[in-house]
Amino acid sequence: MEPMTAGDPLSRTPVSANSLALAALEWMADYTARAGAPATGRIARAQIALMSGSTEVGRRLASWPDTAMEDALALRLAGGLHHLVLTGTDRRLAPVYAGEIVDQNEVDALVGAIVADHDARLLPWLDGPPQTNEAGRSASIMAALLWLSERMGPRFELNELGASAGINTMLDRFRFDLGGTTTGPLASPMQIAPEWKGPPPPSARIDIVGIRGCDRAPVDLADPAQALRLKSYVWPEMTERMARIDAAIALARMQRPRLDRAEACDWVGARLASPQPADTTRVFFHSIVWQYLPEATREQITRGIEAMGVQATTSRRLAWIRLETNRQTFRHELSVRFWPGDGEALVLGTAHAHGAWVEWFAA
């Protein structure tokens, strides 16, 4: 899912659901433009005009409940519109994505006409949140593993919450260049080399003995239709991200990632109860997922991991790596907790939402 991170609009919005939906669309238009996706921003802003129109899509936007921000409302329809272009069904927005049409009134008219022509086809895109899966975030996860390797040993069993299509459960097949520290197969089609700020992470050995993920609605990258749907949620101006999706699809076709269809709290409980190989660190990790989980789910996961942390031994260790939004600073913080130890969260750095850069604090 795309992060909601550039500020908190809820403190300045009226209380009606219609006004909250309007504020969410305006906020996403501003956020995406600032994030280097101006065309996506124009698409988000064009949805405002739909709210006063006669399409089923417009009526649903106008009647959205007061969760429009949390639901990433603007990005749901944006994915459907991008899908029309990618499939060749309707390419009228291609010049908008290419930056050839920048006038907002013209974009509004185009989006209005396209929605009117494809109302029934686009309506289901509002049913679920955008399900993106960004390989660039794996740079932070790998940096944390290198840091942990020096402290806990090189053997890791990895478990990802909210894995979507499982792209980052294939990180053992990625090639990384993290500020000059390199790891992973040289010939990998997935080359991860973010702009690095600060000292490089340690050059340590990594031995991933197992890796799997869960999602309540996992995407099968080996299925062309599902892969294209996932790609539709990528902001089309972000050509590097589009290339990473293509690389992930290529890797998944060689060997599918191991994904379980499950609710996060149930899955974490089952993974914690499963046998753990000796001399390994069992790692739970997630990136830009936590804010979308219900509070009760977050609390249950936290209690389960902390309770198992108390039982961790020097042979069967436990760690929790998170790349998540600090809701006070709106920065994406890379933090780690590990056991045996005090289990306190240590912030190792911050990162761009899509992995363009990493700022590393840890020595």
C-alpha positions in Angstrom: 0.0 0.0 0.0 1.1 3.6 -0.6 2.0 5.4 2.6 0.0 8.3 4.0 2.9 10.3 5.3 3.2 13.9 4.2 1.2 15.4 7.1 -2.1 14.9 8.9 -5.0 16.4 7.0 -7.6 15.0 9.4 -6.9 17.8 11.9 -8.1 20.4 9.4 -11.0 18.6 7.7 -14.7 19.0 8.4 -16.6 16.1 10.0 -18.9 14.9 7.2 -17.8 11.8 5.2 -18.2 13.7 1.9 -15.8 16.4 3.1 -13.4 13.9 4.4 -13.3 12.1 1.1 -12.8 15.5 -0.6 -9.9 16.3 1.7 -8.4 12.9 1.2 -8.4 13.3 -2.6 -6.9 16.8 -2.3 -4.2 15.6 0.1 -3.2 12.7 -2.2 -3.1 15.0 -5.2 -0.6 17.2 -3.3 1.3 14.4 -1.9 1.9 12.5 -5.1 2.9 15.7 -6.9 5.5 16.4 -4.2 6.7 12.8 -4.3 7.6 13.1 -8.0 4.4 11.8 -9.5 2.6 14.9 -10.8 0.5 13.0 -13.3 -0.8 10.7 -10.6 -1.6 13.9 -8.6 -3.6 15.2 -11.5 -5.5 11.9 -11.7 -6.2 12.1 -8.0 -7.5 15.7 -8.2 -9.7 14.8 -11.2 -11.6 12.4 -9.0 -13.0 15.4 -7.1 -15.1 16.4 -10.1 -16.5 12.9 -10.4 -18.1 13.3 -7.0 -20.7 15.7 -8.4 -21.3 13.6 -11.5 -23.8 10.9 -12.4 -21.5 7.8 -12.6 -21.7 5.0 -10.1 -18.0 5.6 -9.4 -18.6 9.2 -8.7 -21.6 8.5 -6.4 -19.5 6.0 -4.5 -16.7 8.4 -4.1 -19.1 11.0 -2.8 -20.7 8.7 -0.3 -17.4 7.2 1.0 -17.3 6.7 4.8 -15.0 8.8 7.0 -12.1 6.4 6.4 -11.1 7.9 3.0 -7.5 8.7 4.2 -6.9 5.3 5.7 -8.5 3.6 2.7 -6.1 5.3 0.2 -9.3 6.3 -1.7 -7.6 8.2 -4.5 -5.2 5.4 -5.3 -7.9 2.8 -5.8 -9.4 4.4 -8.8 -6.0 5.6 -10.0 -5.0 1.9 -10.3 -8.1 1.1 -12.3 -7.4 4.0 -14.7 -3.8 2.9 -15.2 -5.0 -0.6 -15.8 -7.0 0.6 -18.8 -3.9 2.0 -20.3 -1.7 -1.0 -19.6 -4.1 -3.4 -21.1 -4.7 -1.2 -24.1 -8.4 -1.0 -23.3 -8.4 2.8 -23.3 -5.2 4.8 -23.8 -6.6 8.3 -23.5 -4.6 8.9 -20.3 -1.3 7.9 -21.8 -0.4 11.5 -22.7 -1.2 12.5 -19.1 1.1 9.9 -17.7 3.8 11.0 -20.2 3.5 14.6 -19.0 2.2 15.8 -22.4 -1.2 16.9 -20.9 -0.7 19.0 -17.8 -3.8 21.3 -17.7 -6.0 20.1 -14.8 -9.2 21.0 -16.6 -8.2 18.9 -19.5 -7.3 16.0 -17.2 -10.6 16.4 -15.4 -12.5 16.2 -18.7 -10.5 13.1 -19.8 -11.0 11.2 -16.5 -14.7 12.1 -16.5 -15.2 10.8 -20.0 -13.2 7.6 -19.3 -15.1 6.9 -16.1 -18.4 7.4 -18.0 -17.4 5.0 -20.7 -16.0 2.3 -18.3 -18.1 2.9 -15.1 -19.0 -0.7 -14.5 -15.5 -1.9 -15.2 -13.9 0.7 -12.9 -16.3 0.4 -10.0 -14.8 -2.8 -8.5 -11.5 -1.1 -8.2 -13.0 0.8 -5.3 -13.7 -2.4 -3.4 -10.2 -2.9 -2.0 -7.1 -1.0 -1.1 -4.2 -0.5 -3.5 -2.0 -3.5 -3.2 1.5 -2.4 -4.1 4.7 -4.3 -3.3 7.9 -2.2 -3.5 11.2 -4.1 -3.9 13.1 -0.9 -3.1 12.1 -1.2 0.6 14.1 -4.4 0.8 17.3 -2.3 0.9 16.4 -1.3 4.5 15.5 -4.8 5.5 18.8 -6.2 4.1 20.8 -3.5 5.9 19.1 -4.4 9.2 19.9 -8.1 8.6 23.6 -7.2 8.0 23.6 -5.3 11.3 21.9 -8.2 13.1 24.3 -10.7 11.6 27.2 -9.1 13.4 25.3 -9.4 16.7 23.4 -12.6 16.4 25.0 -14.7 13.8 24.4 -15.1 10.0 21.6 -17.7 9.9 18.1 -16.2 9.5 14.6 -17.5 9.0 12.5 -14.7 7.5 8.8 -14.1 7.8 7.1 -11.1 6.2 3.7 -9.7 7.3 1.5 -8.1 4.6 3.7 -9.5 1.9 1.2 -8.8 -1.0 2.8 -10.5 -4.0 5.8 -11.6 -1.9 8.3 -9.5 -3.8 10.3 -8.9 -0.7 10.2 -12.6 0.3 12.5 -13.0 -2.7 15.2 -10.7 -1.3 17.6 -13.6 -1.0 17.6 -13.5 -4.8 18.3 -9.7 -5.1 21.6 -8.0 -5.6 22.2 -5.2 -3.2 24.7 -2.3 -3.2 24.1 -0.5 0.1 26.6 2.4 0.2 29.3 0.2 -1.1 28.4 -2.9 0.9 27.3 -5.5 -1.6 25.6 -8.8 -1.1 23.4 -11.2 -3.2 23.8 -12.9 -6.6 25.6 -10.7 -9.1 23.5 -11.7 -12.1 20.1 -11.1 -10.4 17.6 -9.2 -12.5 16.7 -7.3 -9.4 19.5 -4.8 -8.7 18.8 -2.7 -5.5 21.2 0.3 -5.1 19.5 3.2 -3.4 21.2 6.5 -2.8 23.0 5.9 0.5 23.4 8.5 3.2 25.7 8.0 6.2 28.1 5.1 6.8 27.5 1.8 5.0 26.0 -1.1 6.9 28.5 -3.8 8.0 29.8 -6.3 5.4 28.6 -9.4 7.1 27.6 -12.9 6.0 23.9 -13.6 5.5 22.5 -17.2 5.3 18.8 -17.2 4.8 17.6 -20.7 5.7 13.9 -20.1 5.0 11.7 -17.2 3.8 8.0 -16.9 3.5 5.2 -14.3 3.8 1.5 -13.9 4.5 -1.2 -11.7 3.1 -5.0 -11.8 3.4 -5.2 -11.6 -0.4 -1.9 -12.6 -1.9 -1.1 -11.8 -5.5 0.4 -14.5 -7.7 3.1 -12.8 -9.8 3.3 -15.8 -12.1 -0.3 -15.2 -13.2 -0.1 -12.5 -15.9 -3.5 -11.0 -15.0 -2.6 -10.7 -11.3 0.8 -9.3 -12.1 -0.6 -6.6 -14.3 -3.1 -5.6 -11.7 -0.3 -5.2 -9.2 1.7 -3.2 -11.8 -1.4 -0.9 -12.3 -1.0 0.4 -8.8 2.5 1.6 -9.4 2.6 5.3 -10.2 3.4 5.4 -14.0 5.9 8.2 -13.8 8.1 6.1 -11.5 9.9 4.2 -14.3 12.4 2.6 -11.9 9.6 1.2 -9.8 8.0 -0.1 -13.0 11.3 -1.8 -13.9 11.5 -3.4 -10.5 8.0 -4.9 -10.8 9.1 -6.4 -14.2 12.2 -7.8 -12.5 10.1 -9.3 -9.7 7.7 -10.9 -12.2 10.7 -12.5 -13.9 12.0 -13.9 -10.6 8.6 -15.2 -9.6 8.2 -17.0 -12.9 11.5 -18.8 -12.2 10.4 -19.7 -8.7 7.2 -18.5 -7.0 7.7 -16.9 -3.6 6.2 -18.8 -0.7 3.0 -17.1 0.4 0.3 -18.0 2.8 -3.2 -16.6 2.6 -3.9 -15.6 6.2 -4.7 -12.8 8.6 -1.5 -11.4 10.0 -2.2 -12.0 13.7 -3.2 -15.7 13.1 -0.2 -16.2 10.9 2.3 -14.7 13.3 0.9 -16.9 16.1 1.3 -20.0 13.9 4.8 -19.1 12.9 5.9 -18.4 16.5 4.5 -21.8 17.5 6.3 -23.7 14.6 9.6 -25.5 15.2 12.6 -23.3 14.8 15.9 -24.7 13.5 18.8 -24.5 15.9 21.3 -21.7 15.6 19.0 -19.4 13.7 17.4 -16.0 14.3 13.7 -16.1 13.5 12.9 -12.7 12.0 9.5 -11.0 11.5 9.6 -8.0 9.2 7.2 -5.7 7.4 7.3 -2.4 5.5 4.6 0.3 5.3 2.0 -2.2 6.6 1.6 -1.5 10.3 -0.6 1.6 9.8 -3.2 -0.4 7.9 -3.7 -3.1 10.5 -6.5 -2.7 13.1 -5.2 -1.6 16.5 -6.4 -4.9 18.0 -4.4 -6.9 15.4 -1.3 -4.8 16.1 -1.6 -5.3 19.9 -2.0 -9.1 19.4 1.0 -9.4 17.2 3.1 -7.3 19.6 2.1 -9.4 22.6 2.9 -12.6 20.8 6.3 -11.6 19.6 7.2 -10.1 23.0 6.1 -13.2 24.8 8.2 -15.4 22.5 11.1 -13.0 22.9 11.2 -13.7 26.6 11.7 -17.4 25.7 14.4 -16.8 23.1 17.8 -18.5 23.6 21.3 -18.0 22.2 20.5 -20.9 19.8 17.0 -19.9 18.9 16.9 -16.2 18.6 14.2 -13.7 17.6 14.1 -10.4 15.9 11.6 -7.9 14.6 12.5 -5.5 11.7 10.1 -2.7 10.8 10.2 -0.1 8.1 7.2 2.0 9.2 5.9 5.5 9.5 6.6 7.5 12.6 3.2 9.2 13.0 4.7 12.1 14.8 7.5 12.9 12.4 6.0 11.3 9.3 9.4 9.7 8.5 9.8 6.1 7.5 11.9 4.7 10.3 13.9 1.4 10.1 13.8 -0.1 13.6 14.8 -3.4 15.1 14.1 -5.3 18.3 15.9 -8.6 19.2 16.0 -11.3 21.8 17.9 -12.5 23.8 18.3 -8.9 24.9 16.1 -6.2 26.3 13.9 -6.1 23.2 14.0 -2.3 23.1 13.4 -0.8 19.6 16.5 0.7 18.0 16.2 3.0 15.1 18.9 2.2 12.6 17.9 4.8 10.0 15.2 6.3 7.8 14.3 5.6 4.2 12.3 6.9 1.3 8.8 5.4 1.0 9.7 3.6 -2.2 13.4 2.9 -1.4 15.0 5.7 -3.5 17.3 6.5 -0.6 18.3 5.2 2.8 19.8 7.3 5.6 21.8 5.0 7.9 22.4 5.9 11.5 23.9 2.7 12.9 27.6 2.3 13.0 
